[in-house]
Amino acid sequence: MTHNGDWSCGALINWNSFLKLNRASAQNNQLTTRIKEILAPSNFAVNTQGNV
């Protein structure tokens, strides 16, 4: 019983850590994309037109 309870608590903590990591990763990806847009605006324009 105690072992099962400990596992649930540990899983919850791991899940919270995973969500935080995911959020940080998403922000990082947005930042990377923004930097690429700034460094290569012409490439970004071509890609945008191609998508439309």
N, CA, C and O atoms as CSV, one atom per row, in Angstrom:
chain,resi,resn,atom,element,x,y,z
A,1,MET,N,N,0.844,-1.201,0.000
A,1,MET,CA,C,0.000,0.000,0.000
A,1,MET,C,C,0.886,1.259,0.000
A,1,MET,O,O,0.697,2.179,-0.797
A,2,THR,N,N,1.840,1.262,0.909
A,2,THR,CA,C,2.740,2.418,0.998
A,2,THR,C,C,3.561,2.558,-0.281
A,2,THR,O,O,3.767,3.658,-0.792
A,3,HIS,N,N,4.019,1.429,-0.777
A,3,HIS,CA,C,4.835,1.439,-1.996
A,3,HIS,C,C,4.038,2.034,-3.148
A,3,HIS,O,O,4.566,2.838,-3.917
A,4,ASN,N,N,2.779,1.649,-3.274
A,4,ASN,CA,C,1.924,2.153,-4.341
A,4,ASN,C,C,1.716,3.660,-4.186
A,4,ASN,O,O,1.726,4.405,-5.165
A,5,GLY,N,N,1.528,4.091,-2.947
A,5,GLY,CA,C,1.351,5.518,-2.687
A,5,GLY,C,C,2.594,6.303,-3.067
A,5,GLY,O,O,2.499,7.377,-3.661
A,6,ASP,N,N,3.759,5.767,-2.725
A,6,ASP,CA,C,5.014,6.434,-3.061
A,6,ASP,C,C,5.169,6.543,-4.578
A,6,ASP,O,O,5.611,7.569,-5.095
A,7,TRP,N,N,4.805,5.488,-5.271
A,7,TRP,CA,C,4.935,5.484,-6.727
A,7,TRP,C,C,4.046,6.564,-7.341
A,7,TRP,O,O,4.461,7.268,-8.262
A,8,SER,N,N,2.817,6.692,-6.825
A,8,SER,CA,C,1.890,7.697,-7.348
A,8,SER,C,C,2.455,9.093,-7.143
A,8,SER,O,O,2.395,9.934,-8.040
A,9,CYS,N,N,3.003,9.336,-5.962
A,9,CYS,CA,C,3.579,10.635,-5.656
A,9,CYS,C,C,4.760,10.916,-6.584
A,9,CYS,O,O,4.886,12.016,-7.122
A,10,GLY,N,N,5.615,9.923,-6.765
A,10,GLY,CA,C,6.768,10.086,-7.641
A,10,GLY,C,C,6.359,10.342,-9.076
A,10,GLY,O,O,6.969,11.160,-9.765
A,11,ALA,N,N,5.323,9.642,-9.531
A,11,ALA,CA,C,4.846,9.817,-10.900
A,11,ALA,C,C,4.299,11.228,-11.094
A,11,ALA,O,O,4.495,11.838,-12.145
A,12,LEU,N,N,3.617,11.739,-10.080
A,12,LEU,CA,C,3.042,13.084,-10.171
A,12,LEU,C,C,4.151,14.123,-10.275
A,12,LEU,O,O,4.069,15.055,-11.076
A,13,ILE,N,N,5.188,13.954,-9.456
A,13,ILE,CA,C,6.326,14.882,-9.490
A,13,ILE,C,C,7.016,14.817,-10.852
A,13,ILE,O,O,7.371,15.850,-11.419
A,14,ASN,N,N,7.205,13.615,-11.374
A,14,ASN,CA,C,7.837,13.460,-12.683
A,14,ASN,C,C,6.997,14.098,-13.771
A,14,ASN,O,O,7.535,14.717,-14.689
A,15,TRP,N,N,5.676,13.954,-13.678
A,15,TRP,CA,C,4.777,14.535,-14.672
A,15,TRP,C,C,4.877,16.045,-14.656
A,15,TRP,O,O,4.919,16.679,-15.710
A,16,ASN,N,N,4.915,16.637,-13.447
A,16,ASN,CA,C,5.046,18.090,-13.336
A,16,ASN,C,C,6.363,18.559,-13.935
A,16,ASN,O,O,6.414,19.584,-14.614
A,17,SER,N,N,7.424,17.810,-13.682
A,17,SER,CA,C,8.733,18.152,-14.245
A,17,SER,C,C,8.687,18.072,-15.767
A,17,SER,O,O,9.257,18.912,-16.464
A,18,PHE,N,N,8.002,17.052,-16.270
A,18,PHE,CA,C,7.877,16.868,-17.713
A,18,PHE,C,C,7.137,18.042,-18.346
A,18,PHE,O,O,7.536,18.533,-19.402
A,19,LEU,N,N,6.059,18.491,-17.702
A,19,LEU,CA,C,5.292,19.621,-18.227
A,19,LEU,C,C,6.143,20.893,-18.248
A,19,LEU,O,O,6.105,21.660,-19.210
A,20,LYS,N,N,6.908,21.104,-17.179
A,20,LYS,CA,C,7.777,22.288,-17.131
A,20,LYS,C,C,8.815,22.230,-18.237
A,20,LYS,O,O,9.092,23.234,-18.892
A,21,LEU,N,N,9.386,21.058,-18.441
A,21,LEU,CA,C,10.399,20.874,-19.470
A,21,LEU,C,C,9.796,21.132,-20.850
A,21,LEU,O,O,10.416,21.768,-21.702
A,22,ASN,N,N,8.584,20.632,-21.056
A,22,ASN,CA,C,7.887,20.827,-22.326
A,22,ASN,C,C,7.640,22.305,-22.596
A,22,ASN,O,O,7.823,22.783,-23.715
A,23,ARG,N,N,7.223,23.017,-21.563
A,23,ARG,CA,C,6.936,24.441,-21.701
A,23,ARG,C,C,8.207,25.191,-22.055
A,23,ARG,O,O,8.195,26.053,-22.934
A,24,ALA,N,N,9.292,24.875,-21.389
A,24,ALA,CA,C,10.578,25.522,-21.658
A,24,ALA,C,C,11.028,25.226,-23.088
A,24,ALA,O,O,11.555,26.098,-23.778
A,25,SER,N,N,10.813,23.993,-23.519
A,25,SER,CA,C,11.213,23.587,-24.865
A,25,SER,C,C,10.414,24.356,-25.911
A,25,SER,O,O,10.967,24.782,-26.925
A,26,ALA,N,N,9.121,24.536,-25.671
A,26,ALA,CA,C,8.266,25.255,-26.615
A,26,ALA,C,C,8.715,26.707,-26.730
A,26,ALA,O,O,8.770,27.251,-27.832
A,27,GLN,N,N,9.035,27.336,-25.607
A,27,GLN,CA,C,9.512,28.715,-25.626
A,27,GLN,C,C,10.832,28.802,-26.373
A,27,GLN,O,O,11.070,29.755,-27.116
A,28,ASN,N,N,11.683,27.815,-26.178
A,28,ASN,CA,C,12.971,27.761,-26.847
A,28,ASN,C,C,12.780,27.675,-28.360
A,28,ASN,O,O,13.481,28.348,-29.116
A,29,ASN,N,N,11.832,26.849,-28.800
A,29,ASN,CA,C,11.568,26.687,-30.227
A,29,ASN,C,C,11.065,27.989,-30.835
A,29,ASN,O,O,11.450,28.340,-31.950
A,30,GLN,N,N,10.208,28.708,-30.113
A,30,GLN,CA,C,9.701,29.991,-30.605
A,30,GLN,C,C,10.848,30.977,-30.756
A,30,GLN,O,O,10.925,31.717,-31.736
A,31,LEU,N,N,11.739,30.975,-29.768
A,31,LEU,CA,C,12.890,31.878,-29.800
A,31,LEU,C,C,13.790,31.550,-30.976
A,31,LEU,O,O,14.245,32.448,-31.685
A,32,THR,N,N,14.047,30.269,-31.185
A,32,THR,CA,C,14.891,29.829,-32.295
A,32,THR,C,C,14.276,30.237,-33.630
A,32,THR,O,O,14.976,30.714,-34.524
A,33,THR,N,N,12.968,30.048,-33.760
A,33,THR,CA,C,12.275,30.420,-34.994
A,33,THR,C,C,12.379,31.918,-35.227
A,33,THR,O,O,12.614,32.361,-36.352
A,34,ARG,N,N,12.204,32.701,-34.163
A,34,ARG,CA,C,12.284,34.165,-34.272
A,34,ARG,C,C,13.680,34.591,-34.725
A,34,ARG,O,O,13.824,35.469,-35.576
A,35,ILE,N,N,14.701,33.965,-34.153
A,35,ILE,CA,C,16.087,34.298,-34.520
A,35,ILE,C,C,16.328,33.980,-35.991
A,35,ILE,O,O,16.980,34.745,-36.702
A,36,LYS,N,N,15.798,32.846,-36.439
A,36,LYS,CA,C,15.958,32.480,-37.853
A,36,LYS,C,C,15.279,33.512,-38.749
A,36,LYS,O,O,15.807,33.860,-39.806
A,37,GLU,N,N,14.109,34.004,-38.331
A,37,GLU,CA,C,13.396,35.017,-39.123
A,37,GLU,C,C,14.221,36.296,-39.221
A,37,GLU,O,O,14.304,36.920,-40.279
A,38,ILE,N,N,14.829,36.672,-38.099
A,38,ILE,CA,C,15.619,37.911,-38.078
A,38,ILE,C,C,16.890,37.762,-38.914
A,38,ILE,O,O,17.259,38.668,-39.662
A,39,LEU,N,N,17.549,36.626,-38.783
A,39,LEU,CA,C,18.818,36.427,-39.485
A,39,LEU,C,C,18.635,36.184,-40.981
A,39,LEU,O,O,19.501,36.539,-41.780
A,40,ALA,N,N,17.523,35.588,-41.353
A,40,ALA,CA,C,17.301,35.272,-42.770
A,40,ALA,C,C,15.898,35.674,-43.202
A,40,ALA,O,O,15.082,34.805,-43.510
A,41,PRO,N,N,15.596,36.971,-43.232
A,41,PRO,CA,C,14.249,37.431,-43.596
A,41,PRO,C,C,13.850,37.041,-45.016
A,41,PRO,O,O,12.682,36.752,-45.276
A,42,SER,N,N,14.818,37.034,-45.937
A,42,SER,CA,C,14.481,36.686,-47.318
A,42,SER,C,C,14.049,35.219,-47.405
A,42,SER,O,O,13.083,34.893,-48.095
A,43,ASN,N,N,14.753,34.359,-46.717
A,43,ASN,CA,C,14.382,32.942,-46.713
A,43,ASN,C,C,12.998,32.758,-46.110
A,43,ASN,O,O,12.199,31.961,-46.601
A,44,PHE,N,N,12.720,33.493,-45.052
A,44,PHE,CA,C,11.425,33.383,-44.392
A,44,PHE,C,C,10.310,33.833,-45.343
A,44,PHE,O,O,9.249,33.212,-45.397
A,45,ALA,N,N,10.553,34.909,-46.086
A,45,ALA,CA,C,9.551,35.413,-47.026
A,45,ALA,C,C,9.265,34.373,-48.101
A,45,ALA,O,O,8.110,34.136,-48.455
A,46,VAL,N,N,10.314,33.757,-48.613
A,46,VAL,CA,C,10.150,32.730,-49.642
A,46,VAL,C,C,9.342,31.559,-49.079
A,46,VAL,O,O,8.437,31.052,-49.742
A,47,ASN,N,N,9.666,31.133,-47.865
A,47,ASN,CA,C,8.958,30.016,-47.248
A,47,ASN,C,C,7.494,30.351,-47.038
A,47,ASN,O,O,6.623,29.503,-47.237
A,48,THR,N,N,7.217,31.596,-46.633
A,48,THR,CA,C,5.831,32.006,-46.376
A,48,THR,C,C,5.034,31.996,-47.676
A,48,THR,O,O,3.907,31.503,-47.712
A,49,GLN,N,N,5.608,32.531,-48.725
A,49,GLN,CA,C,4.919,32.559,-50.015
A,49,GLN,C,C,4.691,31.142,-50.527
A,49,GLN,O,O,3.649,30.840,-51.109
A,50,GLY,N,N,5.674,30.283,-50.304
A,50,GLY,CA,C,5.548,28.897,-50.748
A,50,GLY,C,C,4.410,28.189,-50.025
A,50,GLY,O,O,3.699,27.377,-50.616
A,51,ASN,N,N,4.242,28.504,-48.736
A,51,ASN,CA,C,3.184,27.863,-47.958
A,51,ASN,C,C,1.810,28.329,-48.399
A,51,ASN,O,O,0.852,27.557,-48.382
A,52,VAL,N,N,1.713,29.580,-48.792
A,52,VAL,CA,C,0.421,30.117,-49.251
A,52,VAL,C,C,0.190,29.598,-50.670
A,52,VAL,O,O,-0.832,29.909,-51.282
